Amino acid sequence: MSDYKEIVTKAVIGKGKRITNQKCTISPEKTPDTVLGCWIINHQFKGVSNGDNVLINGSFDVNVWYSYENNTKTDVIASTFNYDDNVIIPINHSTKLTDKREVIISSLSDPNVTDVKIEDGNITFDVHKELAIEIIGDTLLRVNAFELQDDYTIINEPMNESISNEIDNSINENYLEENKTSEEAPL
């Protein structure tokens, strides 16, 4: 006979992936001739649940190495860029027990720079990033629970008759009387 039990546990109740391209501009003091390198460091982010939305706040530092004065000198300029993303995550509402949720954000690929250009003395570029978002919440599971039954078979091995006779013949029914000492005599 089976019975259903309900278990409350934490589980992923919503998840999604956010791919963004952010246009950024850096304005160096000296007019750039050529961009020699561009890299991103210190990518940080966090997310908070707001109903079916997740608000992601993040930042990263961009370092641009460029040449100036007819490609005779170089310099590096650094700038910090912030971003705010509001992401709608589909949530399985049939599992909702409480509004208390945990948001886990992870980077699927580090932000990288694409399409770098020099326009009117500024350096413009796109930053491509991919973030995975998971919402953890309480959910109710219904599981089929079976009644525990003893499913072991008892195995009785028949005792060999000659061993049984040998044991019976070796029993001394007068053992206690024969081995009494004078100290054990009743008072």
N, C-alpha and C positions, 0 to 999 in steps of 0.2 A: 504494500500500500504506500502511495506517495502523498506527500503533503508539500505545500508551498510555503517558503519562508521569505521574509523581506529583510534585506540587508541594506543599511545606509553606509555609503562609502564615498570617498573622493574619487573623481574621474574627470577626464577631459570631456567637457560638455559643449565645447565649441573650439574650432581652430581654423586658421587661414594663413595665407601668405600675402605679404604686401611687397610689391615691386614698385620702386619709385625712381624717377630721374629728376633731380633737382638742378636747376640752372643757377650757377653761382658766378660772381664777378669779383675780381680783385683789382684794385687800382694802385699800382706801384708808384713810388715817387719819381722814378726815372722812366722814360718812355721805352717800353720793351721792343726789341728787334725780333728775338726768337725765344720761344719757350723751350728750354732744355730738359725740363723734367717737372713732373707734378705728382705729388703723392699725398695720401691721406693717412693720418695717424689719430690716435686717441678717440676712437668712435665709442661713444657712451650713449645708452638709451635706457628708458624705463617705461612701463606702461601701467595704466590703471583702468579698471573696469568702470564703465558708466552706462548701466543698462545693457543694451545689446552692442554698445560701442566700446572700443578700447581707445583711449587717448595715449598716444606715444609721444614722448618728449625725448629729443636726442640732440647730440652735438658731435662735431668732428673738427679736427684741425687740418687745414690744407696748407702744404708748403709748395711754393712754385719757384723753380730755379729758372732764371731767364737771363738773356744777354741784353746789353744796351750799348749806346755810343758806337753804332756800326759794328756790333758784335765783337768789341774789343774788351769789354768788361762784363762781369756777371754778378748777380746778386740773388738772394733768396728772400722771398716775402712770405710771411705766414699769416693766416687769418683763421678765426674760429667761426664756424657756421652752425646755427641752431635750426632745428626743424620740429614741427608739430604735425602729427598725422592723426586724423580721426578715422578709425577703421571700424566698419560694421562687420561684426563676426556673427554668422548664423549660430544660434544656440538651440540645443535640443530642449525645448521648454517642458517636455513631458518628464524630464529628470529634475526639474527645479524644485528644490525643497526649501532653500534659503536664498537670500540675496547676497550672502557672503561668498565672494569669489576671489580667486587668486589668478593673476595674469603672469604668464611666462613668455618673455620675448627673447628670441635668439636670432643671431645673424646667420643667414644661410650663405651669404657671400659678403666678404668685406667690401665696404664702399670703394668704388674705383672711379677714376676720372676718365671721361670720354669726351671727344669732340672739343679739343682746346683750340681757342682762336684768340688773336689779338685784334681788338676792335676799338678804334679811337683812343689808343693809349691804355686801354684796360685789357685784362686777361679774363676771358669768359670760358667757362667749361661746364659740362654736365657731370653730375655725380650720380652714379647708378648704385642702388643698394637693394638688398632683398632681406626682409625680416619675416620670421615665422612667429605666429601669435597663437598661444594656447590659453584657453580659459578653463581653470580647474574649479569645480564646484561639487556640492553634495548631490548625490544621485541615489535613487532607490533601485535596487536590483531584486527581482523576484526569482528565486531559484527553486528547483524541484528537489526536495529533501526526501530521501527514502528512509523507511523505518529500518533500523539496524537489526539484522537477524544473524543468529549464530549459524554460519554456513559451513562449519567444520564438521566432518564426519568422525564419530568416535570409533576408534579401531580397537577392538578387544582381541588380543592374541590369545588363543587357547594355550594354557600352561601344559607343558609336556607332562604326561601322567607319571612317568618314572621319577621326574624331579619332584613332583607333588608328593609321591609316596615316600621319597627319601626325606623330605622336610618333615612329614608327619611322623616318621619313625625316629627322627633325631630329637624330638621334643621329650624332655624329661619332666614329667608332671610333678615329681617330688623334689625338684631342685631346691625350692625354698626350705623345705623341712630338712633336707640333707645338709644344707649349708648354714644352718643356724649356729651361732656361737653362744656361749654362756652369757655374754654381755647383753644379748638380745632377748634373753628369757624374760617372760612377763613377771611383774612384781606381785 
